Amino acid sequence: MNVLYVIDDLSEGGVERSTAELLSVLPRRGVRPSVVCLRAAPGSLEDAVRRLGIEVDCIAAPGPRAAVSGIRRRLRAFSPDLIHSALFKANLLARLAAAGSGIPLLNSLTGMPYHDSRLADPQVRRTRLRLARLLDRHTGHLFATHFHAVSEAVREAALRDLRIAPERLTVVERGRDPVRLGRRSDERRRRVRRALGIDEEQPVLISVGRQDFPKAHDRLLAGLALLRDRIPSVRLLLAGRRSHASDRLDALSRELHLDRHVDRLGHRPDVPDLLAAADVFVLSSRFEGLPGCVIEALALELPVISAAIPSVAGLVVDEHNGLLVDSGTGFAGEMADAAARLFGDSGLRRLMGERGREIFESRFTLEDSGRRMFELYETLCGTSRGA
């Protein structure tokens, strides 16, 4: 089965990581993949995919028309049985490129781009967001064969915002490679902490995510300030690329006198090691599609404190493998209380971590995700041939 993947790029993001890892397992099921990137991101996952022997064509077109032409050239050269695209721009251009080709097109929906909270983002313009939704909705109805949602929360958002018929939408949760992540161990914890200059017994929180409005790191820092007053030695590892919210977060950290308590690590290729060095994972996001960072935290046996947003349902079960807290203005206080409770009870942390690993192994391994995705491919290709 030849499958052409279309994606914005293969930089180090959650969707990009999921795609790259999927490409590493699907060939064992008979998939012959080829990748079209709308722009190059050398030195990242792009190189890793090429090392798998998979062709990656970065078309770097100057505009949408040229990009569509570039995708169509690859369609003619590769003759795929299926096209699979992900992310807004790639989905849109893949729809236009696939029109009239007779090749089934699967669009992955990985987030909630039209969530009400986005209207509070200073980077988002209300009119442009509405136009994007209209364009997304109408081209999807016209040209996409089927849609893949990475979580039930994304599925519900797509049904509402894009008005997709339920029979055209399938949920396949993305998985992570347990071999790449490794396991938690005392030796790994000590080694990583030494490299970071952190004492072995120091209480450490970790949060992973790009420094943008949806991640709500401002609420996280506010919660850390409250926790610092109760546990003066607490440290927060904040890993993720600097972005639109970074300057505000720098100023807030100074305002709250948190500079000695926050390690702003930027983009890190060693997130699994950082997770192994921490005691508790925190997700402060206003909304998510399926937070891959939480999946990785579960794999590394970390208890999770999470804002109670729809996409963590089933990932974080309150009082089982983590603690759910208010997703609005009450986040800071409830997060501080939850963290203080976990830091005061090592047995509870250990138990929740073990339960999190069980959830990971039962639902979120790469092999299981790859199997379910391949089954969806077979259904779509079989339906197309039957037609």
Secondary structure, 3 states (H helix, E strand, C coil): CEEEEEECCCCCCHHHHHHHHHHHHHHHHCCEEEEEECCCCCCCHHHHHHHCCCCEEECCCCCHHHHHHHHHHHHHHHCCCEEEEECHHHHHHHHHHHCCCCCCEEEEECCCCCCHHHHHCCCCCHHHHHHHHHHHHHHHHHHCCEEEECCHHHHHHHHHHCCCCHHHEEECCCCECHHHHCCCCHHHHHHHHHHHCCCCCCCEEEEECCCCHHHCHHHHHHHHHHHHHHCCCCEEEEECCCCCCHHHHHHHHHHCCCCCCEEEEECCCCHHHHHHHCCEEEECCCCCCCCHHHHHHHHCCCCEEEECCHHHCCCCCECCCEEEECCCCCHHHHHHHHHHHHHCCHHHHHHHHHHHHHHHHHHCEHHHHHHHHHHHHHHHHHHHHHC
